[in-house]
């Protein structure tokens, strides 16, 4: 039996519309932060407990970057591969699969990084860059935090160069986690512990750390 042309046309346009909606949703911009507003109204500061040389000092400077100007670090956690510090958190708890990118500019030689699929202050993933040998560096490390402790998912005995800008990108898609720096893949890891959550910036004993161009795009 031949399908009437009007029905075929309706089905065609329905499929096109459905595809358009799907593409728009899957590639929508969830966050695009250039730090033009000094109030940081979309962000929340979280400092780890039992830290010293705090509180943290996150601020948007005249250069249009957000800086963390305190040397806050975690006395109890630093010898247990915890590297406690401070976080600047944004986004929605319901964010699931996304690509999270930003530019980082380290001036100190201690630790900084990003957190993602952040559920609360004790449940999230963290990508840490650490240079100082007295603090356990040089190392780049992907962790999962559960309670007070971190579980290493991947690491590399390389740090970073203070003063150099770094383009960092994290992609989370179901249980797959991919991290890259300056367009080069660092690691591809599978871990399904946390399926959704916010994003954030992190500093450990890292005075003068700067971040800019934070973007999150849904997948």
N, C-alpha and C positions, 0 to 999 in steps of 0.2 A: 504494500500500500504506500502511496506517495504522500509524504507529509506536506501539508499546505505551506506555501511560501511565507504566509504571515506568521505561522507558528515557528518556522525555521528562523525567521528574522528576529522574533521575540526571544528565542533561546539564545541566538547569537549575541544580542545586546545584553541579555541577562548575564551571560558568561563574561563578557567584556567588563561590565560593571562590577561583577564579583571580583574579577582579577585586579581591577583598579583599586578597589577598596582594600583587598588583601595586601597589595604592594604598598599602598600608602600607610597602612597600619604597621607593616613589618619594617618599613624603612623610615619611620617618623622620628623626628628629633625630640628626644625627651628632655635634654638639657643642653644649653649652649651658653656657657658662662665666660665672658671676656673681662670680668671684674671692672666694669665701668662704675658700678655703685659701691661706694666705700662701706655701706652698711652691712654687707653680706647677709641680706635678708633671706636668702634661700639656703643658708648654711647654718649648721649647728656645731659648736665646738665641744669635743669630748676629750677629756684628759684621763689617762689611766690612773687608777688609784695608787697611792704610795709612790708617787713620783717626786723628784726634788728639782730645785732650780726652776720651779714653776710659779704661778700657772703659765700656761701657754699664752702666746701673744700673736694671734693671727690678725693681719691688717692689710688692707689694700693701699699700696703706696702710689705716689704720683706717676710711677712708670707703668701703671696699669696691670701690675702683677700682684697676686696675693702673696704676702711674705709671712713667715713664722719667725719671730725675733727672739724667742726664749730658748734657752738651752735645756729645756725640760727633758728629764730621762728617768728611768725606773730603776731605782737602787736594788730592789729585791729580784727583779726579773732578768737583769742583764747577764747574769752568770748561768742562766738556765735557758738560753736561746730564746728569750721572750722579747727583749728589746722594747720595753714599755715606753710610751711617749704620749703624743697628742694627735688628734684626728680632727679634720674639718669635713663634716658629713653633709651630703645633699641627696635629694631624690626621693623616691617612693619605695615603701616596703614591698609593693607588688611588682616592681620591675623584675622581669624574668630573664629573657635572652636579649643581650645588647652588646654593642661595642662601645667601650669607654676609652677616650683618648685625651691627651693633654700634653703640654710642654712643661718640663721641669728644668730649673736652673739652680744647681747646688753651689753654695759658696763655702760651706763647711765640709768636713771630711767624715762625718759620722753617718747617721742613717736617715733615709727618707723613702717614700714610696707611695703606693696607692692601696686602697681597700675596696672591695666590691662584693656584691651580694651580702651586704652588711645588714644583719637582722637586728642586732643590738650590740652593746659594747663588748660582748664576749662570744659572739658568733658571726664570723665573716671570713673571707679570704684576704690575704695580704701579699703584695709583691714588694719586697724590701731590697733596697740597694744600700750597701754598707761598705765604706772604704777603710776606715781607721782600724789598723791592726790591733790596737789595744782593746777594741770593742768586739773583736771577732772577725774583722774583715781582712782582706777584701772578699766580699761575697754578694751574690745576688740570689735571692731565695723566695720561693713561693710557699706560703704557709696556709694552713687552715686553723683558725682559732676556735677552741672549744673550752669555755670557762676561762681559767687563768692561764692555760697552756696553749702552745702552738705545736702543730704537727707539720713537719716538713714534707712537702709534696714534690719539690724539685729544688736543686741548688746548683750553683756554678761558682767556682773560686775566682770570680772577677768582680771588681767594683765599678768605679766610675771616675771621671776626671772632674774635680771641683772647678767651677767656672764655665764648664761646657753645658750648653743647652742640650736636652734630651727629649725626643718625641717618644712618648710611651703609649702603648695601646694594649688594651685587654679586650678579648672577645669571649663571652660566655654563651654557649649554645647547648641547652640540655645539660649533660654532665661533662661537656668538653670545655676546657679552659685553654686559651692560647694567649701568650704574652709576647710582645715584640718591642724592640727599641730601635729607633731610627730606621724603621722598615725591615729590620732583620729579626726573624723569629728567635726568641729565647727558649721557649718550651711549649709543648703541647701535652696537656695532662688531662686525665679523666678523673673526676671526683663528683659524686652526686649528693654530697652531704647537705649543701645549701642550694636551693633551686631558684631563689629570688632574693632581692634586697637592694639597698641603696648603694651609693658609691662614696668615696671619700679620699682625702689626702692625708698623708702621715709623715710625722717627723720624730726622730729619736736623737736627742742631744744635738740637734741640727739647727744651730742659730743662723739666720739669714737665708734659709731655704725659700725659693720662690716658685710659684706655679702660675700657669696661664692657659687660656684656650681650652678649657674643659668642655668636652662634648660627649654626650651619650646618645646613641642612635639605636633604636629597637631593631631586632632581627626578625 
